[in-house]
Amino acid sequence: MAQNIFWLGAHKTGTTFLQKSLDRSASALQAWNVHYMPLDSFRTKYTRPLLNNGGGVAAPNEFRPDAAGVNLVFDENIPALVQHVSQREGVYISGPERALKMAAHLEFHQPVLVLGIRSFHGYLPSLYCETLKANPFKPFREFLRTPLGNLRWYPWVKALQHAFPGARMRVYPYEALWGNETRLLSEITGIPAAEFTLKEGVERPGFSQRAIDTLMELHRQGGVERAQQRAAVKQFPKGAEYPGFQPWTAEEIAHLKQEYARDIANLRFDSTIEFLLDDCLPPKVTQP
């Protein structure tokens, strides 16, 4: 009987880097009998038609739930698309329902659930900028539909557990990931860390504060065209000259950091959850 691993994100927790690293480690995955489908293929065959009204019918199940080895599914768009993550009640509110629908199609019964989390003070600006890459411009405060009091990871983790009774739940903090990528991949797949080949190069350029300010002015003047969004990113690339987008007040940052420390504490002391890379967290992340 295969072990079925359901890696559900979250967005902006190193997922693209880790997925590309799995792509580059295809020979190791094959040698260790880990069946992994590259992200673009998986989304075309399953996520878009099954969950996102992408047209067509989901492909027949190509995974092997009754065979030996490991089935690894890794798509942060299963719980939600980036533009739908933030809802008034919290984040990823429809995630359990969407995950159950995908699991049923793939015949993943009691899968191992894997989730990355990240402090909301950095996560939400990054998620907002990711949304702008494929959606019409809107101000950050319109994108952020969730009140600060509802920005918590622990309830989302417990909602997933409730949807998959008896499933093994494993959570890692984004802040501990960098420098420990092969360790995390090894702990999740069972493949020795040395056999992974990590992705090289940097991610796509992000939005600087200057770029967002430019787009906000265009928005106030009547609207932002897609070409103008691309031009702003190119003209004011995030870096030493143009710092990244930062929408919070000092009080909001302090609140979000304190709530994240509370989430970390709850995850650590919940005996039903495996908290990965705990020893790699910087002290500032864990102190309210």
C-alpha positions as CSV (number, residue, x, y, z in Angstrom):
1,M,0.0,0.0,0.0
2,A,1.4,3.4,-1.0
3,Q,2.0,6.3,1.3
4,N,0.0,9.2,-0.1
5,I,1.5,12.7,0.7
6,F,-0.7,15.7,0.1
7,W,1.4,18.9,0.2
8,L,-1.0,21.8,0.2
9,G,1.2,24.9,0.4
10,A,0.6,27.4,1.7
11,H,1.5,29.9,-1.0
12,K,4.6,32.0,-0.6
13,T,6.3,29.4,1.8
14,G,9.0,28.3,-0.7
15,T,6.7,26.2,-2.7
16,T,7.9,27.1,-6.2
17,F,11.5,26.6,-5.1
18,L,10.7,23.2,-3.6
19,Q,8.6,22.1,-6.6
20,K,11.4,23.0,-9.0
21,S,13.9,21.2,-6.8
22,L,11.7,18.1,-7.0
23,D,11.6,18.4,-10.8
24,R,15.4,18.5,-10.8
25,S,15.6,15.5,-8.5
26,A,13.4,13.3,-10.8
27,S,16.0,10.5,-10.9
28,A,16.3,10.3,-7.1
29,L,12.5,10.2,-6.8
30,Q,12.3,7.4,-9.3
31,A,15.0,5.5,-7.6
32,W,13.2,5.7,-4.3
33,N,9.8,4.9,-5.9
34,V,8.3,8.3,-5.2
35,H,5.7,9.1,-7.8
36,Y,5.6,12.9,-8.3
37,M,3.9,14.8,-11.2
38,P,5.4,18.2,-12.1
39,L,3.2,21.1,-11.1
40,D,2.2,22.3,-14.6
41,S,1.1,18.8,-15.6
42,F,-0.8,18.3,-12.4
43,R,-2.7,21.5,-12.6
44,T,-3.6,20.9,-16.2
45,K,-4.8,17.4,-15.5
46,Y,-6.4,17.8,-12.1
47,T,-6.5,21.2,-10.3
48,R,-7.9,23.4,-13.0
49,P,-10.7,21.1,-14.3
50,L,-11.6,19.7,-10.9
51,L,-11.4,22.7,-8.7
52,N,-11.1,25.9,-10.7
53,N,-13.7,25.6,-13.4
54,G,-10.8,25.3,-15.9
55,G,-12.9,23.6,-18.5
56,G,-12.8,19.9,-19.5
57,V,-12.9,16.9,-17.3
58,A,-10.2,15.9,-14.8
59,A,-7.9,13.2,-16.1
60,P,-8.2,9.6,-14.8
61,N,-6.1,9.0,-11.7
62,E,-2.5,8.4,-12.7
63,F,-1.3,7.9,-9.2
64,R,-1.0,4.4,-7.6
65,P,-2.8,4.4,-4.2
66,D,-2.7,0.6,-4.0
67,A,0.9,0.1,-5.1
68,A,4.1,0.2,-3.1
69,G,6.1,3.4,-2.7
70,V,5.0,7.0,-2.2
71,N,2.6,9.2,-4.1
72,L,3.5,12.9,-3.7
73,V,1.0,15.6,-4.7
74,F,2.3,19.1,-4.2
75,D,0.1,22.0,-5.3
76,E,-0.7,25.1,-3.2
77,N,-3.6,25.9,-5.5
78,I,-5.6,23.0,-4.2
79,P,-6.8,24.9,-1.0
80,A,-7.3,28.2,-3.0
81,L,-6.1,30.4,-5.8
82,V,-4.0,33.3,-4.6
83,Q,-6.8,35.8,-5.1
84,H,-9.2,33.8,-2.9
85,V,-7.0,33.0,0.0
86,S,-8.1,36.0,2.2
87,Q,-11.7,35.9,3.3
88,R,-13.5,37.6,6.1
89,E,-13.6,34.5,8.3
90,G,-9.9,33.7,7.8
91,V,-7.5,32.3,5.3
92,Y,-8.2,29.3,3.0
93,I,-11.7,28.9,4.3
94,S,-12.7,26.6,1.4
95,G,-9.5,24.7,1.6
96,P,-10.7,21.6,3.4
97,E,-13.6,21.1,1.0
98,R,-11.4,21.6,-2.0
99,A,-8.7,19.2,-0.6
100,L,-11.3,16.5,0.1
101,K,-12.6,16.8,-3.5
102,M,-9.0,16.3,-4.9
103,A,-8.2,13.5,-2.4
104,A,-11.4,11.6,-3.5
105,H,-10.5,11.9,-7.1
106,L,-6.9,10.6,-6.5
107,E,-8.2,7.9,-4.0
108,F,-5.9,9.3,-1.3
109,H,-7.4,8.0,2.0
110,Q,-5.9,9.3,5.2
111,P,-3.0,11.0,3.4
112,V,0.0,12.6,5.1
113,L,-0.9,16.3,5.1
114,V,2.0,18.8,4.7
115,L,1.6,22.6,5.1
116,G,4.0,25.5,5.3
117,I,3.2,28.6,7.3
118,R,4.7,32.1,7.5
119,S,4.2,35.2,9.6
120,F,1.3,37.2,8.1
121,H,3.3,40.4,8.2
122,G,5.5,39.1,5.4
123,Y,3.1,36.5,3.9
124,L,0.2,38.8,2.9
125,P,2.2,41.5,1.1
126,S,4.0,38.8,-0.8
127,L,0.7,37.0,-1.6
128,Y,-0.8,40.4,-2.7
129,C,2.1,41.0,-5.1
130,E,1.8,37.4,-6.4
131,T,-1.9,38.1,-7.1
132,L,-1.1,41.2,-9.1
133,K,1.0,39.2,-11.5
134,A,-2.1,37.5,-12.9
135,N,-5.1,39.7,-11.9
136,P,-6.3,43.3,-12.3
137,F,-4.8,45.8,-9.9
138,K,-6.6,46.6,-6.6
139,P,-5.3,48.3,-3.5
140,F,-3.8,46.1,-0.8
141,R,-6.6,47.0,1.7
142,E,-9.2,45.8,-0.8
143,F,-7.3,42.6,-1.4
144,L,-7.1,42.0,2.4
145,R,-10.6,40.9,3.3
146,T,-9.6,39.3,6.5
147,P,-9.7,41.3,9.8
148,L,-6.4,41.2,11.6
149,G,-8.0,39.3,14.5
150,N,-8.8,36.4,12.1
151,L,-5.3,36.1,10.7
152,R,-4.3,32.8,12.3
153,W,-2.7,29.6,11.0
154,Y,-3.6,27.2,13.8
155,P,-7.4,27.2,13.1
156,W,-6.6,26.4,9.4
157,V,-4.4,23.5,10.4
158,K,-7.1,22.1,12.7
159,A,-9.7,22.5,10.0
160,L,-7.6,20.4,7.7
161,Q,-7.2,17.8,10.4
162,H,-11.0,17.8,11.0
163,A,-11.6,17.2,7.3
164,F,-9.2,14.2,7.2
165,P,-9.7,12.3,10.5
166,G,-6.7,10.2,11.5
167,A,-4.4,11.8,8.8
168,R,-0.9,12.6,9.8
169,M,-0.3,16.4,9.9
170,R,3.1,17.9,9.3
171,V,3.8,21.6,9.4
172,Y,7.0,23.6,8.7
173,P,7.7,27.3,9.2
174,Y,8.9,29.3,6.2
175,E,11.3,31.2,8.4
176,A,13.3,28.0,9.0
177,L,13.4,26.8,5.4
178,W,16.3,28.5,3.8
179,G,19.5,26.5,4.2
180,N,17.4,23.5,5.3
181,E,15.6,22.7,2.0
182,T,17.1,19.3,1.4
183,R,16.5,18.4,5.1
184,L,12.8,19.2,4.7
185,L,12.4,17.3,1.4
186,S,14.1,14.3,3.0
187,E,11.9,14.4,6.1
188,I,8.8,14.5,3.9
189,T,9.7,11.9,1.3
190,G,12.1,9.6,3.1
191,I,14.9,10.2,0.5
192,P,18.3,11.0,1.9
193,A,19.0,14.8,1.8
194,A,22.2,14.4,-0.3
195,E,20.2,12.9,-3.2
196,F,18.2,16.1,-3.9
197,T,19.3,18.6,-6.5
198,L,18.1,22.1,-5.6
199,K,16.8,24.7,-8.0
200,E,19.3,27.3,-9.0
201,G,18.7,31.0,-9.6
202,V,16.3,33.5,-8.1
203,E,12.5,33.7,-8.3
204,R,10.6,36.2,-10.4
205,P,11.1,39.8,-9.4
206,G,8.7,41.1,-6.8
207,F,6.9,44.4,-6.4
208,S,8.8,47.2,-4.7
209,Q,7.1,49.9,-2.6
210,R,7.9,52.4,-5.4
211,A,6.2,50.2,-8.0
212,I,3.0,49.8,-5.8
213,D,3.0,53.6,-5.1
214,T,3.1,54.2,-8.9
215,L,0.3,51.8,-9.5
216,M,-1.8,53.3,-6.7
217,E,-1.5,56.7,-8.3
218,L,-2.6,55.3,-11.7
219,H,-5.5,53.6,-9.9
220,R,-6.6,56.9,-8.4
221,Q,-6.4,58.5,-11.8
222,G,-8.9,56.0,-13.3
223,G,-7.4,52.5,-13.6
224,V,-4.4,50.4,-14.2
225,E,-3.7,48.4,-17.4
226,R,-1.8,45.1,-17.4
227,A,1.0,46.7,-19.4
228,Q,1.3,49.4,-16.8
229,Q,1.7,46.8,-14.1
230,R,4.5,45.0,-15.9
231,A,6.2,48.3,-16.7
232,A,6.1,49.4,-13.0
233,V,7.8,46.1,-11.9
234,K,10.4,46.5,-14.6
235,Q,11.1,50.2,-13.9
236,F,11.2,49.8,-10.1
237,P,12.5,46.3,-9.4
238,K,12.6,45.2,-5.8
239,G,16.1,45.4,-4.5
240,A,18.6,47.6,-2.7
241,E,17.5,50.7,-4.6
242,Y,13.8,50.0,-4.3
243,P,12.8,48.2,-1.0
244,G,9.9,45.7,-1.1
245,F,6.3,46.6,-0.6
246,Q,5.4,47.1,3.1
247,P,1.7,48.1,3.8
248,W,1.6,47.7,7.6
249,T,1.8,50.2,10.5
250,A,4.2,49.4,13.3
251,E,1.4,48.4,15.5
252,E,0.0,46.0,12.9
253,I,3.4,44.4,12.5
254,A,3.8,43.9,16.2
255,H,0.3,42.3,16.4
256,L,0.9,40.0,13.5
257,K,4.3,38.8,14.9
258,Q,2.7,38.2,18.3
259,E,-0.1,36.2,16.8
260,Y,2.4,34.2,14.7
261,A,4.4,33.4,17.8
262,R,1.1,32.1,19.4
263,D,0.4,29.9,16.3
264,I,4.0,28.5,16.6
265,A,3.4,27.7,20.3
266,N,0.1,26.0,19.6
267,L,1.6,23.9,16.9
268,R,4.6,22.9,19.0
269,F,2.4,21.7,21.9
270,D,-0.3,20.0,19.9
271,S,0.5,16.3,20.1
272,T,-1.5,15.6,17.0
273,I,0.8,17.7,14.8
274,E,4.4,17.2,13.7
275,F,6.2,20.6,13.7
276,L,9.2,20.3,11.3
277,L,12.4,22.3,11.4
278,D,11.6,23.5,14.8
279,D,15.2,23.7,15.9
280,C,16.0,25.9,12.9
281,L,13.7,28.7,13.8
282,P,15.4,32.1,14.6
283,P,14.5,33.2,18.2
284,K,12.8,36.3,17.0
285,V,10.1,34.2,15.3
286,T,9.2,32.4,18.4
287,Q,9.1,35.2,20.9
288,P,5.9,37.3,21.2
